[in-house]
Amino acid sequence: MKFPSFLHTSYKSYPDHLIKFGLIIFAVFSPFSIAGSQTGFSIALLGWALKFVVNRKLFWVKSYLDRPVLFYLSAIIIAAFFTQNRIHSLISIKDEWLYPLFFLVVNNIEEEGFAKKLINIIIGISALVALYAIFQHYTGLDYYHTRMLDPISGTGKFRSAGNFSISLTYGFYAMVISLLSFSLAFSEEDKTKRIFYFLCCFLCVTGNLFSGTRGTLIAQIFGFAVFFIFSPNRDRKQGIPMVLIYFILIFFVDPDIFVRTNTLIQAKDLASMDIRTVIWSTSFRIFLDHPLVGIGFGNFSHFYEHYLKIPSQIFGHAHNDFLNVAVDAGIIGLIPFVWLWISIWRNLKRKYVQTEDRYVKSILKGGLVATSAYLVAAQFQCYYTDAIDFMILFFILAQAEVSDKIWRNNWKSPKWGEMTQVLS
């Protein structure tokens, strides 16, 4: 028995609707809920799997991350086989399950309007969360977790965390969103939307600064610097004074946000130094003793406690993404991990230079600037292993790839060719 053609078409479209529904849930919850964003991602992933089954076809668009991700995952699995606690290490690799988010977005978003909608939802809700973070900075109240936030020593103020459990996670998230919003603002011709992006940007910058996270403070400034390096003179003349005025104002309004940057300068010996110095030195000694395949994922705490030379808190990672991969997977894992980030940065830079569309350039630049900021922040903390920060960064990278793909497809289409001939 054959079903009518319209029923057949509708049946095949169900997975696409499920994917879009899941991505909208992801966008709504991403700024304030890890569980909510992962639920949305899981729904979209289920829709993608059903799409394969219903259409009996593999929907996969070749991207620049295919090989780097494949080699990296293969390398860490191989390394895990040769570690002391093989089973535990292999099970711990499950934390890499978020990688499909990039490929899910790249392979399933084909409408520019829907892509823009997801970005605007995330930016708008992130601005609201930033207002809450500013409130937290002065009151210390975290209603979501029913607790008082960590105080900033000697200031009477607190480290904002938004709706996340720790300030470090929120600081990175707010930083990435602020840089993307800043980039979008310069491409926007509509005055209202332009103001919206600038307002969201500086609210999120403030949220980042009020988190008291030194790594993302430095990365934020570096991100702005990279933005202006790749900007035309017109944007520099407008943007540089804007950023300078903001930092001058925020310093006069709340100079205490820079207090925590003095920790390393004031330290007199190893024991009184910032705890990260102890973590880095200890982690590097672990790596030197296990240079080829590392100690295996999920084993850091045990080895760290064994190698520790002075009394200190026990941690679960090296507080540096690249050092952490070196410790966990050795040189075998570190090389493809470095290649992964080189590929991301070079691809974004190449497409940014080649693309002519203002909006697409702004998304690509947002991804380029966010990646540059990550590479700085990653020297001070393991953001790669933080689920919500990993997801938002790779979601932005996927959006950059999608925007470029849509623009190139339109540019190559016959209809677009006819339009350009008429205009010329």
Summary of the structure (lengths in Angstrom):
residues: 424
radius of gyration: 22.7
end to end distance: 54.2
largest distance: 82.7
contacts: 1427
relative contact order: 0.12
helix: 75%
strand: 2%
